[in-house]
């Protein structure tokens, strides 16, 4: 067993499997633990659209974007972070890109509505014409 295989075995012990499975384009709520005082912990929700996922294994992370008071806010969460309590998927989006950075230029409903495209086959166009 070489060193890379040993490292993967050690990493697999720390990878979290309890986080919900989500993809780019999904609207999610990420609940993070916030330490208040010596013994008080509260959950802070962050709701937005997943615009990117990067890395794998222990280095995996995802970026969530939301618009608050007309200002765009993006937050990068490490996927295996212990501060994340849970991730809830509110709405599943169907996208054709791996990174949705173009949403940074959108405002209002255009920033949250992820459109699906209809594919027209050549047989359908001949039948209608």
Secondary structure, 3 states (H helix, E strand, C coil): CCHHHHHHHHHHHHCCCCCCCCCCCCEEEEEEEEEECCCEEEEEEEEEEEEEEECCHHHCEEEEEEEECCEEEEEEEECCCCCEEEEEEEECCCCCCCCCHHHHHCCCHHHHCCCCCCCCCHHHHHHHC
